[in-house]
């Protein structure tokens, strides 16, 4: 386990995937499973270089390609000698995963839809600027940033929190309580939900919290799970 200061017992590292192709094209992405752009690949490699010497106890990743690609490049850059093993939550696959793992030689990676990006409904695939021109800046800002307002047939940030936060509390928080070092590779809004819980941010404040692409965010906790530090690498 790697510590970043005195009294640190556990670490949580959040990485928003690098720029996706639809980020580059200024399109609403949501649950559309698009890959990283060239810049996004470079961001993922950069994140990996910054994290290369950390020995992670567990990793978590969204089921979406851009988050998986980001984790892939983090693993490529890692100096760890352990073998990454992905455990799937999809039942047909999970029923056939009987290996319990060896923490001395393997890094368990858990893939979950609960860590997926916010579902943007009917906006998915649309150009953001053209959508503003059609519906107005105020309406699009509400769809994108208000905590409770949903885009047409989509999820609000509140809805995203309602699936991501329980997953965090059930699995990731438990790992941190057990003094583990944990990586999460996911998306702007699912990581915003985790950030909201970890930092006790209000519903009014959280829409304005920015999660940069490809920049690791490191939280450190003491033995009582008191947050000691937050830093960007």
VOPAGU-631516 format. One line per field, with one value per residue: residue in three letters; residue number from 1; x, y, z of N, C-alpha, C, O in turn; chain. Coordinates in steps of 0.1 Angstrom, whole numbers, plus 5000, padded with zeros to 4 digits. Layout:
# VOPAGU-631516
residu: [ALA, ...]
num: [NUM, ...]
n_x: [X, ...]
n_y: [Y, ...]
n_z: [Z, ...]
ca_x: [X, ...]
ca_y: [Y, ...]
ca_z: [Z, ...]
c_x: [X, ...]
c_y: [Y, ...]
c_z: [Z, ...]
o_x: [X, ...]
o_y: [Y, ...]
o_z: [Z, ...]
chaine: [A, ...]
# end
This chain:
# VOPAGU-631516
residu: [UNK, UNK, UNK, UNK, UNK, UNK, UNK, UNK, UNK, UNK, UNK, UNK, UNK, UNK, UNK, UNK, UNK, UNK, UNK, UNK, UNK, UNK, UNK, UNK, UNK, UNK, UNK, UNK, UNK, UNK, UNK, UNK, UNK, UNK, UNK, UNK, UNK, UNK, UNK, UNK, UNK, UNK, UNK, UNK, UNK, UNK, UNK, UNK, UNK, UNK, UNK, UNK, UNK, UNK, UNK, UNK, UNK, UNK, UNK, UNK, UNK, UNK, UNK, UNK, UNK, UNK, UNK, UNK, UNK, UNK, UNK, UNK, UNK, UNK, UNK, UNK, UNK, UNK, UNK, UNK, UNK, UNK, UNK, UNK, UNK, UNK, UNK, UNK, UNK, UNK, UNK, UNK, UNK, UNK, UNK, UNK, UNK, UNK, UNK, UNK, UNK, UNK, UNK, UNK, UNK, UNK, UNK, UNK, UNK, UNK, UNK, UNK, UNK, UNK, UNK, UNK, UNK, UNK, UNK, UNK, UNK, UNK, UNK, UNK, UNK, UNK, UNK, UNK, UNK, UNK, UNK, UNK, UNK, UNK, UNK, UNK, UNK, UNK, UNK, UNK, UNK, UNK, UNK, UNK, UNK, UNK, UNK, UNK, UNK, UNK, UNK, UNK, UNK, UNK, UNK, UNK, UNK, UNK, UNK, UNK, UNK, UNK, UNK, UNK, UNK, UNK, UNK, UNK, UNK, UNK, UNK, UNK, UNK, UNK, UNK, UNK, UNK, UNK, UNK, UNK, UNK, UNK, UNK, UNK, UNK, UNK, UNK, UNK, UNK, UNK, UNK, UNK, UNK, UNK, UNK, UNK, UNK, UNK, UNK, UNK, UNK, UNK, UNK, UNK, UNK, UNK, UNK, UNK, UNK, UNK, UNK, UNK, UNK, UNK, UNK, UNK, UNK, UNK, UNK, UNK, UNK, UNK, UNK, UNK, UNK, UNK, UNK, UNK, UNK, UNK, UNK, UNK, UNK]
num: [1, 2, 3, 4, 5, 6, 7, 8, 9, 10, 11, 12, 13, 14, 15, 16, 17, 18, 19, 20, 21, 22, 23, 24, 25, 26, 27, 28, 29, 30, 31, 32, 33, 34, 35, 36, 37, 38, 39, 40, 41, 42, 43, 44, 45, 46, 47, 48, 49, 50, 51, 52, 53, 54, 55, 56, 57, 58, 59, 60, 61, 62, 63, 64, 65, 66, 67, 68, 69, 70, 71, 72, 73, 74, 75, 76, 77, 78, 79, 80, 81, 82, 83, 84, 85, 86, 87, 88, 89, 90, 91, 92, 93, 94, 95, 96, 97, 98, 99, 100, 101, 102, 103, 104, 105, 106, 107, 108, 109, 110, 111, 112, 113, 114, 115, 116, 117, 118, 119, 120, 121, 122, 123, 124, 125, 126, 127, 128, 129, 130, 131, 132, 133, 134, 135, 136, 137, 138, 139, 140, 141, 142, 143, 144, 145, 146, 147, 148, 149, 150, 151, 152, 153, 154, 155, 156, 157, 158, 159, 160, 161, 162, 163, 164, 165, 166, 167, 168, 169, 170, 171, 172, 173, 174, 175, 176, 177, 178, 179, 180, 181, 182, 183, 184, 185, 186, 187, 188, 189, 190, 191, 192, 193, 194, 195, 196, 197, 198, 199, 200, 201, 202, 203, 204, 205, 206, 207, 208, 209, 210, 211, 212, 213, 214, 215, 216, 217, 218, 219, 220, 221, 222, 223, 224, 225, 226, 227, 228, 229, 230, 231, 232, 233]
n_x: [5009, 5005, 5013, 5005, 5012, 5017, 4998, 4980, 4957, 4941, 4936, 4918, 4915, 4903, 4896, 4885, 4876, 4896, 4894, 4866, 4856, 4832, 4831, 4851, 4837, 4818, 4793, 4764, 4769, 4765, 4751, 4759, 4783, 4811, 4845, 4877, 4892, 4921, 4934, 4923, 4933, 4960, 4957, 4949, 4972, 4990, 4978, 4983, 5011, 5014, 5004, 5019, 5035, 5020, 5006, 4978, 4950, 4925, 4904, 4879, 4856, 4836, 4812, 4816, 4832, 4850, 4858, 4869, 4890, 4906, 4914, 4928, 4951, 4962, 4969, 4988, 5009, 5016, 5038, 5034, 5036, 5016, 4988, 4961, 4927, 4895, 4863, 4830, 4798, 4776, 4751, 4752, 4778, 4791, 4782, 4799, 4824, 4845, 4868, 4885, 4905, 4939, 4954, 4981, 4993, 4976, 4954, 4923, 4896, 4866, 4837, 4811, 4777, 4766, 4784, 4784, 4781, 4759, 4727, 4717, 4693, 4671, 4688, 4712, 4738, 4733, 4745, 4759, 4759, 4741, 4719, 4715, 4709, 4685, 4668, 4675, 4698, 4693, 4676, 4691, 4712, 4699, 4692, 4717, 4730, 4714, 4705, 4682, 4666, 4657, 4670, 4651, 4635, 4657, 4683, 4685, 4711, 4707, 4694, 4715, 4732, 4717, 4721, 4748, 4760, 4750, 4763, 4789, 4790, 4785, 4805, 4831, 4836, 4836, 4859, 4878, 4875, 4888, 4914, 4924, 4939, 4924, 4913, 4892, 4878, 4859, 4832, 4823, 4799, 4792, 4814, 4812, 4790, 4802, 4822, 4805, 4795, 4818, 4830, 4810, 4793, 4768, 4735, 4731, 4756, 4770, 4765, 4782, 4807, 4837, 4850, 4879, 4891, 4911, 4928, 4941, 4925, 4932, 4922, 4929, 4926, 4921, 4924, 4898, 4883, 4882, 4885, 4915, 4930, 4929, 4940, 4951, 4967]
n_y: [4988, 5023, 5052, 5087, 5105, 5112, 5093, 5084, 5059, 5048, 5051, 5067, 5068, 5086, 5086, 5103, 5092, 5097, 5123, 5117, 5105, 5118, 5138, 5154, 5161, 5176, 5166, 5152, 5124, 5104, 5072, 5062, 5042, 5052, 5055, 5066, 5097, 5107, 5126, 5118, 5092, 5099, 5113, 5093, 5077, 5095, 5097, 5071, 5071, 5089, 5073, 5051, 5039, 5032, 5007, 4992, 4979, 4972, 4977, 4996, 4999, 5015, 5000, 5009, 5016, 5038, 5043, 5019, 5017, 5038, 5028, 5006, 5017, 5028, 5005, 4995, 5012, 5008, 4998, 4976, 4941, 4924, 4905, 4918, 4911, 4909, 4911, 4904, 4918, 4910, 4886, 4861, 4859, 4862, 4839, 4820, 4826, 4814, 4816, 4828, 4846, 4859, 4880, 4885, 4881, 4891, 4917, 4926, 4936, 4953, 4955, 4976, 4986, 5005, 5025, 5039, 5065, 5094, 5090, 5104, 5103, 5114, 5133, 5122, 5119, 5142, 5174, 5197, 5225, 5230, 5221, 5239, 5262, 5254, 5249, 5268, 5285, 5285, 5264, 5241, 5244, 5238, 5211, 5200, 5207, 5212, 5197, 5181, 5182, 5165, 5155, 5151, 5120, 5110, 5108, 5126, 5144, 5137, 5112, 5097, 5098, 5083, 5057, 5054, 5062, 5043, 5020, 5028, 5030, 5004, 4988, 5002, 5020, 5002, 4988, 5008, 5012, 4990, 4995, 4998, 5006, 5021, 5023, 5041, 5041, 5060, 5082, 5116, 5124, 5102, 5100, 5125, 5121, 5103, 5121, 5140, 5126, 5118, 5143, 5155, 5174, 5198, 5196, 5218, 5228, 5208, 5205, 5224, 5214, 5205, 5177, 5169, 5155, 5126, 5133, 5122, 5121, 5122, 5110, 5109, 5091, 5087, 5063, 5063, 5069, 5096, 5123, 5133, 5146, 5160, 5158, 5168, 5150]
n_z: [5000, 4992, 5009, 5013, 5033, 5068, 5091, 5073, 5062, 5043, 5007, 4981, 4947, 4921, 4887, 4860, 4828, 4799, 4773, 4752, 4719, 4713, 4732, 4721, 4697, 4707, 4716, 4732, 4752, 4773, 4778, 4754, 4738, 4732, 4720, 4733, 4722, 4703, 4719, 4743, 4747, 4751, 4775, 4792, 4792, 4804, 4829, 4838, 4840, 4861, 4881, 4883, 4903, 4924, 4944, 4939, 4958, 4950, 4921, 4904, 4877, 4853, 4830, 4805, 4774, 4772, 4798, 4804, 4785, 4795, 4820, 4811, 4799, 4822, 4835, 4818, 4821, 4847, 4873, 4888, 4894, 4895, 4882, 4864, 4870, 4858, 4873, 4865, 4868, 4855, 4854, 4839, 4833, 4858, 4872, 4862, 4872, 4892, 4905, 4933, 4937, 4942, 4962, 4964, 4939, 4921, 4908, 4916, 4896, 4894, 4875, 4868, 4860, 4876, 4879, 4856, 4832, 4835, 4822, 4793, 4778, 4753, 4744, 4737, 4715, 4702, 4691, 4713, 4711, 4690, 4702, 4722, 4706, 4696, 4719, 4738, 4759, 4787, 4792, 4783, 4801, 4825, 4820, 4819, 4843, 4866, 4897, 4900, 4877, 4848, 4816, 4785, 4788, 4802, 4828, 4858, 4877, 4903, 4900, 4891, 4913, 4930, 4921, 4920, 4945, 4965, 4956, 4959, 4987, 4995, 4985, 4977, 4998, 5019, 5013, 5017, 5044, 5052, 5050, 5024, 4992, 4966, 4932, 4910, 4879, 4859, 4851, 4844, 4858, 4874, 4890, 4901, 4918, 4937, 4947, 4958, 4980, 4994, 5001, 5013, 5000, 4991, 4975, 4961, 4956, 4942, 4913, 4902, 4906, 4890, 4872, 4860, 4829, 4827, 4849, 4878, 4909, 4942, 4973, 5007, 5037, 5073, 5100, 5110, 5089, 5084, 5062, 5051, 5031, 4999, 4966, 4933, 4908]
ca_x: [5000, 5013, 5007, 5010, 5015, 5016, 4985, 4971, 4954, 4936, 4935, 4908, 4919, 4893, 4900, 4876, 4882, 4901, 4884, 4861, 4854, 4820, 4836, 4858, 4828, 4808, 4780, 4759, 4773, 4757, 4753, 4764, 4796, 4821, 4859, 4885, 4898, 4936, 4938, 4919, 4943, 4972, 4954, 4949, 4986, 4995, 4973, 4990, 5025, 5014, 5000, 5026, 5042, 5010, 5001, 4963, 4944, 4913, 4900, 4865, 4855, 4823, 4812, 4816, 4845, 4860, 4864, 4878, 4902, 4914, 4920, 4937, 4964, 4968, 4975, 5000, 5019, 5018, 5050, 5030, 5039, 5004, 4979, 4947, 4916, 4882, 4852, 4819, 4786, 4765, 4749, 4756, 4793, 4794, 4779, 4810, 4836, 4846, 4881, 4883, 4916, 4951, 4959, 4996, 4997, 4965, 4947, 4909, 4889, 4851, 4831, 4797, 4769, 4763, 4794, 4783, 4778, 4745, 4719, 4711, 4681, 4669, 4698, 4724, 4742, 4731, 4755, 4755, 4757, 4729, 4708, 4713, 4703, 4671, 4660, 4679, 4709, 4688, 4670, 4701, 4720, 4692, 4693, 4731, 4736, 4705, 4706, 4670, 4660, 4661, 4668, 4640, 4637, 4670, 4685, 4691, 4723, 4701, 4692, 4728, 4736, 4708, 4726, 4763, 4763, 4748, 4773, 4802, 4789, 4784, 4817, 4843, 4837, 4840, 4874, 4886, 4875, 4897, 4927, 4929, 4941, 4914, 4911, 4879, 4879, 4845, 4827, 4821, 4787, 4792, 4825, 4806, 4782, 4811, 4828, 4795, 4794, 4831, 4833, 4798, 4789, 4754, 4729, 4732, 4770, 4776, 4765, 4793, 4820, 4842, 4858, 4887, 4894, 4924, 4936, 4938, 4921, 4936, 4917, 4935, 4917, 4927, 4918, 4884, 4877, 4882, 4892, 4927, 4936, 4925, 4949, 4950, 4980]
ca_y: [5000, 5035, 5063, 5100, 5113, 5106, 5090, 5079, 5045, 5043, 5061, 5065, 5076, 5087, 5090, 5104, 5088, 5108, 5129, 5107, 5111, 5127, 5150, 5162, 5166, 5185, 5159, 5145, 5110, 5095, 5058, 5057, 5036, 5056, 5053, 5078, 5104, 5106, 5133, 5110, 5082, 5106, 5117, 5080, 5073, 5105, 5093, 5059, 5075, 5095, 5063, 5038, 5033, 5029, 4993, 4992, 4967, 4969, 4987, 4996, 5005, 5015, 4990, 5016, 5015, 5049, 5041, 5007, 5021, 5046, 5018, 4997, 5024, 5030, 4992, 4993, 5021, 5004, 4990, 4964, 4928, 4915, 4903, 4923, 4901, 4915, 4904, 4910, 4917, 4905, 4873, 4849, 4858, 4860, 4825, 4811, 4831, 4807, 4820, 4838, 4856, 4859, 4894, 4886, 4880, 4896, 4929, 4924, 4948, 4950, 4963, 4978, 4996, 5016, 5035, 5044, 5080, 5098, 5087, 5117, 5101, 5118, 5142, 5115, 5120, 5156, 5184, 5206, 5239, 5231, 5219, 5252, 5270, 5249, 5249, 5280, 5282, 5283, 5250, 5232, 5244, 5230, 5197, 5195, 5211, 5211, 5184, 5173, 5183, 5154, 5157, 5142, 5105, 5107, 5108, 5138, 5140, 5130, 5098, 5091, 5096, 5072, 5043, 5053, 5063, 5031, 5011, 5032, 5027, 4990, 4981, 5009, 5025, 4991, 4986, 5019, 5009, 4979, 5001, 4995, 5016, 5018, 5031, 5041, 5047, 5062, 5093, 5129, 5125, 5091, 5105, 5137, 5115, 5099, 5133, 5146, 5118, 5118, 5156, 5161, 5185, 5199, 5194, 5231, 5230, 5197, 5207, 5232, 5207, 5200, 5166, 5170, 5143, 5121, 5138, 5115, 5128, 5114, 5113, 5101, 5090, 5081, 5050, 5065, 5073, 5110, 5128, 5141, 5154, 5158, 5165, 5164, 5147]
ca_z: [5000, 4992, 5016, 5008, 5044, 5081, 5096, 5062, 5063, 5030, 4996, 4970, 4935, 4911, 4874, 4849, 4815, 4790, 4763, 4743, 4706, 4713, 4739, 4710, 4688, 4715, 4716, 4744, 4751, 4782, 4777, 4741, 4742, 4722, 4724, 4735, 4711, 4704, 4731, 4755, 4749, 4757, 4789, 4799, 4794, 4813, 4842, 4841, 4844, 4874, 4891, 4880, 4914, 4934, 4944, 4943, 4963, 4942, 4911, 4900, 4864, 4846, 4819, 4792, 4767, 4774, 4811, 4803, 4778, 4804, 4830, 4803, 4798, 4835, 4839, 4809, 4827, 4861, 4876, 4895, 4887, 4896, 4870, 4866, 4868, 4858, 4877, 4859, 4876, 4847, 4860, 4831, 4834, 4872, 4876, 4858, 4878, 4905, 4911, 4944, 4936, 4950, 4963, 4963, 4925, 4912, 4912, 4912, 4890, 4894, 4865, 4872, 4854, 4886, 4878, 4843, 4831, 4836, 4810, 4788, 4771, 4739, 4740, 4734, 4701, 4697, 4693, 4724, 4706, 4682, 4711, 4728, 4696, 4695, 4731, 4746, 4768, 4800, 4793, 4782, 4813, 4835, 4817, 4821, 4856, 4877, 4904, 4899, 4864, 4839, 4801, 4780, 4789, 4808, 4842, 4865, 4885, 4915, 4897, 4890, 4927, 4936, 4918, 4922, 4959, 4972, 4951, 4966, 5001, 4997, 4981, 4977, 5012, 5027, 5010, 5024, 5059, 5055, 5048, 5011, 4982, 4956, 4920, 4903, 4865, 4856, 4843, 4851, 4867, 4884, 4899, 4908, 4929, 4947, 4953, 4967, 4992, 5001, 5006, 5019, 4992, 4991, 4962, 4954, 4952, 4934, 4899, 4898, 4908, 4878, 4873, 4848, 4822, 4828, 4860, 4890, 4921, 4953, 4986, 5018, 5049, 5085, 5104, 5113, 5076, 5083, 5051, 5055, 5021, 4985, 4957, 4919, 4903]
c_x: [5009, 5006, 5013, 5013, 5013, 5001, 4975, 4969, 4950, 4936, 4925, 4913, 4908, 4899, 4889, 4882, 4887, 4891, 4879, 4859, 4842, 4823, 4842, 4848, 4817, 4794, 4777, 4762, 4765, 4760, 4757, 4779, 4806, 4835, 4865, 4890, 4914, 4940, 4934, 4928, 4956, 4969, 4954, 4964, 4993, 4991, 4981, 5004, 5025, 5011, 5008, 5032, 5032, 5005, 4987, 4959, 4932, 4911, 4886, 4864, 4840, 4824, 4814, 4831, 4855, 4866, 4873, 4891, 4912, 4921, 4930, 4951, 4970, 4975, 4988, 5011, 5024, 5031, 5047, 5032, 5026, 4995, 4966, 4937, 4903, 4871, 4839, 4807, 4774, 4764, 4754, 4771, 4797, 4792, 4791, 4824, 4838, 4859, 4880, 4894, 4927, 4956, 4974, 5001, 4987, 4959, 4932, 4903, 4874, 4845, 4816, 4790, 4765, 4773, 4794, 4779, 4763, 4739, 4713, 4699, 4681, 4680, 4711, 4726, 4741, 4743, 4750, 4751, 4744, 4717, 4705, 4706, 4688, 4662, 4664, 4689, 4704, 4683, 4681, 4710, 4712, 4693, 4707, 4735, 4727, 4705, 4694, 4663, 4666, 4660, 4657, 4643, 4651, 4671, 4690, 4704, 4718, 4699, 4705, 4734, 4729, 4713, 4741, 4766, 4761, 4759, 4787, 4801, 4790, 4798, 4830, 4846, 4842, 4855, 4883, 4886, 4885, 4911, 4933, 4931, 4933, 4914, 4898, 4881, 4864, 4843, 4825, 4810, 4787, 4803, 4820, 4798, 4791, 4818, 4818, 4794, 4807, 4833, 4821, 4793, 4774, 4748, 4730, 4746, 4775, 4775, 4776, 4807, 4825, 4851, 4867, 4890, 4908, 4933, 4932, 4935, 4924, 4931, 4925, 4926, 4925, 4920, 4903, 4876, 4874, 4890, 4903, 4932, 4929, 4935, 4947, 4965, 4983]
c_y: [5012, 5046, 5076, 5110, 5106, 5104, 5085, 5064, 5040, 5055, 5057, 5074, 5075, 5092, 5091, 5100, 5100, 5112, 5118, 5114, 5121, 5139, 5159, 5168, 5174, 5179, 5153, 5130, 5101, 5081, 5053, 5053, 5039, 5056, 5067, 5084, 5102, 5114, 5125, 5098, 5087, 5109, 5104, 5076, 5082, 5101, 5081, 5062, 5081, 5084, 5051, 5031, 5029, 5014, 4993, 4979, 4962, 4981, 4985, 5004, 5004, 5004, 4996, 5017, 5026, 5048, 5029, 5010, 5029, 5037, 5010, 5004, 5027, 5017, 4990, 5001, 5016, 4996, 4977, 4951, 4919, 4915, 4909, 4912, 4909, 4906, 4911, 4908, 4911, 4890, 4861, 4847, 4854, 4846, 4816, 4816, 4825, 4810, 4831, 4848, 4854, 4873, 4896, 4886, 4886, 4909, 4927, 4937, 4944, 4960, 4964, 4989, 5008, 5027, 5042, 5059, 5082, 5095, 5099, 5115, 5106, 5128, 5135, 5115, 5134, 5165, 5194, 5220, 5240, 5229, 5232, 5262, 5267, 5252, 5261, 5276, 5278, 5269, 5240, 5232, 5237, 5215, 5192, 5197, 5210, 5198, 5175, 5173, 5172, 5159, 5148, 5128, 5101, 5107, 5122, 5134, 5133, 5116, 5091, 5088, 5084, 5058, 5042, 5054, 5050, 5021, 5015, 5028, 5012, 4983, 4990, 5015, 5014, 4988, 4996, 5017, 4998, 4982, 4998, 5007, 5012, 5028, 5030, 5048, 5048, 5075, 5105, 5129, 5114, 5094, 5117, 5132, 5110, 5110, 5139, 5139, 5120, 5132, 5163, 5174, 5186, 5198, 5207, 5233, 5220, 5199, 5216, 5226, 5201, 5188, 5165, 5156, 5139, 5126, 5131, 5124, 5119, 5119, 5104, 5102, 5084, 5069, 5051, 5070, 5089, 5114, 5137, 5150, 5150, 5165, 5160, 5161, 5153]
c_z: [5000, 4999, 5011, 5020, 5057, 5085, 5085, 5063, 5049, 5020, 4986, 4959, 4925, 4898, 4864, 4836, 4807, 4780, 4754, 4729, 4705, 4722, 4729, 4701, 4694, 4714, 4729, 4743, 4760, 4781, 4763, 4743, 4731, 4728, 4728, 4722, 4713, 4717, 4744, 4757, 4755, 4772, 4797, 4802, 4804, 4827, 4847, 4846, 4858, 4885, 4891, 4892, 4926, 4933, 4949, 4948, 4955, 4932, 4907, 4887, 4859, 4835, 4806, 4787, 4771, 4788, 4811, 4796, 4787, 4814, 4823, 4802, 4811, 4839, 4830, 4816, 4840, 4862, 4884, 4887, 4888, 4884, 4873, 4862, 4869, 4863, 4873, 4868, 4868, 4851, 4852, 4831, 4848, 4877, 4872, 4863, 4891, 4912, 4921, 4945, 4946, 4951, 4962, 4948, 4915, 4917, 4907, 4907, 4889, 4884, 4868, 4863, 4863, 4886, 4864, 4843, 4833, 4822, 4805, 4779, 4757, 4735, 4735, 4719, 4695, 4700, 4703, 4720, 4698, 4691, 4719, 4719, 4695, 4707, 4740, 4756, 4782, 4802, 4792, 4795, 4824, 4833, 4821, 4836, 4868, 4884, 4902, 4885, 4854, 4824, 4797, 4780, 4795, 4823, 4847, 4872, 4898, 4912, 4896, 4904, 4933, 4932, 4921, 4937, 4967, 4968, 4958, 4980, 5004, 4995, 4983, 4992, 5021, 5025, 5017, 5039, 5062, 5051, 5034, 5003, 4970, 4944, 4914, 4890, 4860, 4848, 4851, 4861, 4878, 4895, 4907, 4920, 4940, 4954, 4962, 4980, 5001, 5008, 5012, 5013, 4990, 4976, 4954, 4949, 4941, 4919, 4894, 4900, 4895, 4880, 4860, 4842, 4824, 4839, 4872, 4902, 4933, 4966, 4996, 5030, 5061, 5089, 5108, 5101, 5076, 5071, 5055, 5044, 5007, 4976, 4942, 4914, 4889]
o_x: [5019, 4994, 5024, 5017, 5007, 4992, 4964, 4979, 4954, 4936, 4923, 4915, 4905, 4907, 4883, 4894, 4882, 4880, 4887, 4860, 4843, 4816, 4839, 4850, 4807, 4784, 4786, 4758, 4759, 4772, 4758, 4787, 4810, 4836, 4859, 4892, 4918, 4949, 4942, 4931, 4962, 4978, 4959, 4967, 5001, 4999, 4984, 5009, 5034, 5015, 5005, 5034, 5037, 5002, 4984, 4963, 4930, 4915, 4880, 4871, 4834, 4835, 4813, 4840, 4866, 4878, 4883, 4901, 4924, 4933, 4941, 4961, 4982, 4986, 4997, 5023, 5034, 5034, 5056, 5030, 5026, 4996, 4959, 4938, 4900, 4870, 4837, 4805, 4764, 4773, 4760, 4776, 4805, 4800, 4792, 4834, 4833, 4861, 4874, 4893, 4925, 4962, 4979, 5012, 4990, 4959, 4930, 4904, 4871, 4846, 4809, 4796, 4761, 4770, 4802, 4775, 4755, 4745, 4704, 4695, 4690, 4681, 4719, 4717, 4746, 4749, 4739, 4742, 4736, 4706, 4693, 4697, 4680, 4651, 4656, 4689, 4710, 4686, 4681, 4715, 4719, 4695, 4709, 4743, 4732, 4706, 4695, 4655, 4678, 4651, 4653, 4652, 4655, 4660, 4697, 4707, 4725, 4702, 4706, 4739, 4735, 4709, 4746, 4775, 4770, 4764, 4794, 4811, 4796, 4802, 4839, 4857, 4850, 4862, 4893, 4896, 4889, 4920, 4945, 4926, 4935, 4915, 4892, 4884, 4858, 4851, 4825, 4812, 4783, 4802, 4824, 4798, 4788, 4819, 4822, 4793, 4806, 4838, 4822, 4791, 4767, 4756, 4730, 4748, 4783, 4784, 4780, 4817, 4817, 4859, 4861, 4891, 4917, 4945, 4921, 4943, 4918, 4933, 4927, 4921, 4935, 4911, 4896, 4865, 4865, 4901, 4901, 4936, 4925, 4938, 4943, 4974, 4994]
o_y: [5013, 5049, 5077, 5121, 5095, 5113, 5082, 5057, 5029, 5066, 5045, 5086, 5064, 5102, 5080, 5104, 5111, 5107, 5110, 5126, 5131, 5149, 5171, 5179, 5178, 5186, 5149, 5124, 5092, 5077, 5041, 5061, 5031, 5056, 5077, 5077, 5096, 5109, 5125, 5095, 5081, 5108, 5104, 5071, 5077, 5101, 5080, 5056, 5078, 5086, 5041, 5019, 5024, 5010, 4995, 4968, 4950, 4992, 4974, 5014, 4994, 5000, 4989, 5019, 5023, 5052, 5029, 5005, 5026, 5039, 5007, 4998, 5027, 5017, 4985, 4996, 5020, 4987, 4970, 4951, 4908, 4925, 4905, 4906, 4915, 4895, 4923, 4898, 4907, 4882, 4852, 4836, 4846, 4841, 4805, 4811, 4830, 4806, 4841, 4858, 4848, 4877, 4907, 4891, 4887, 4911, 4926, 4948, 4934, 4972, 4954, 4999, 5018, 5038, 5050, 5064, 5073, 5098, 5105, 5125, 5102, 5131, 5141, 5112, 5136, 5164, 5199, 5226, 5249, 5234, 5235, 5269, 5275, 5256, 5264, 5264, 5269, 5262, 5230, 5221, 5230, 5208, 5180, 5188, 5209, 5188, 5163, 5164, 5170, 5167, 5139, 5123, 5090, 5107, 5129, 5122, 5125, 5107, 5079, 5078, 5077, 5048, 5032, 5046, 5047, 5013, 5006, 5023, 5008, 4974, 4985, 5014, 5016, 4984, 4992, 5019, 4997, 4974, 4996, 5018, 5002, 5040, 5019, 5060, 5038, 5079, 5105, 5134, 5116, 5092, 5119, 5138, 5112, 5110, 5144, 5145, 5122, 5133, 5174, 5184, 5176, 5198, 5207, 5240, 5224, 5195, 5215, 5232, 5193, 5188, 5162, 5146, 5147, 5124, 5132, 5134, 5108, 5130, 5092, 5113, 5077, 5064, 5041, 5075, 5093, 5110, 5147, 5161, 5139, 5177, 5148, 5169, 5151]
o_z: [5007, 4997, 5007, 5018, 5057, 5083, 5089, 5064, 5045, 5024, 4983, 4960, 4920, 4898, 4861, 4833, 4809, 4779, 4748, 4728, 4698, 4720, 4729, 4696, 4687, 4712, 4737, 4733, 4755, 4783, 4761, 4749, 4723, 4740, 4726, 4712, 4722, 4724, 4753, 4769, 4764, 4780, 4809, 4813, 4812, 4837, 4859, 4856, 4866, 4897, 4898, 4892, 4936, 4922, 4960, 4943, 4953, 4934, 4907, 4885, 4862, 4830, 4796, 4795, 4774, 4790, 4818, 4801, 4788, 4817, 4829, 4805, 4812, 4845, 4835, 4815, 4845, 4854, 4888, 4875, 4883, 4876, 4882, 4851, 4879, 4858, 4875, 4875, 4874, 4851, 4858, 4830, 4851, 4885, 4878, 4859, 4901, 4923, 4918, 4952, 4957, 4941, 4959, 4945, 4903, 4929, 4895, 4913, 4883, 4885, 4870, 4860, 4859, 4891, 4861, 4854, 4831, 4812, 4812, 4773, 4749, 4723, 4728, 4710, 4684, 4710, 4703, 4725, 4700, 4688, 4721, 4723, 4692, 4706, 4750, 4761, 4789, 4812, 4800, 4799, 4832, 4842, 4826, 4841, 4879, 4877, 4901, 4883, 4853, 4821, 4804, 4774, 4792, 4829, 4839, 4874, 4903, 4921, 4901, 4906, 4941, 4939, 4925, 4941, 4974, 4977, 4963, 4985, 5014, 5002, 4990, 4996, 5030, 5035, 5023, 5045, 5074, 5048, 5033, 5006, 4964, 4947, 4914, 4889, 4857, 4840, 4863, 4873, 4889, 4906, 4918, 4931, 4952, 4967, 4973, 4990, 5013, 5019, 5017, 5020, 4989, 4967, 4942, 4938, 4933, 4912, 4882, 4897, 4888, 4890, 4850, 4849, 4822, 4838, 4877, 4904, 4933, 4971, 4993, 5034, 5059, 5082, 5108, 5102, 5069, 5069, 5061, 5047, 5005, 4979, 4940, 4918, 4884]
chaine: [A, A, A, A, A, A, A, A, A, A, A, A, A, A, A, A, A, A, A, A, A, A, A, A, A, A, A, A, A, A, A, A, A, A, A, A, A, A, A, A, A, A, A, A, A, A, A, A, A, A, A, A, A, A, A, A, A, A, A, A, A, A, A, A, A, A, A, A, A, A, A, A, A, A, A, A, A, A, A, A, A, A, A, A, A, A, A, A, A, A, A, A, A, A, A, A, A, A, A, A, A, A, A, A, A, A, A, A, A, A, A, A, A, A, A, A, A, A, A, A, A, A, A, A, A, A, A, A, A, A, A, A, A, A, A, A, A, A, A, A, A, A, A, A, A, A, A, A, A, A, A, A, A, A, A, A, A, A, A, A, A, A, A, A, A, A, A, A, A, A, A, A, A, A, A, A, A, A, A, A, A, A, A, A, A, A, A, A, A, A, A, A, A, A, A, A, A, A, A, A, A, A, A, A, A, A, A, A, A, A, A, A, A, A, A, A, A, A, A, A, A, A, A, A, A, A, A, A, A, A, A, A, A]
# end
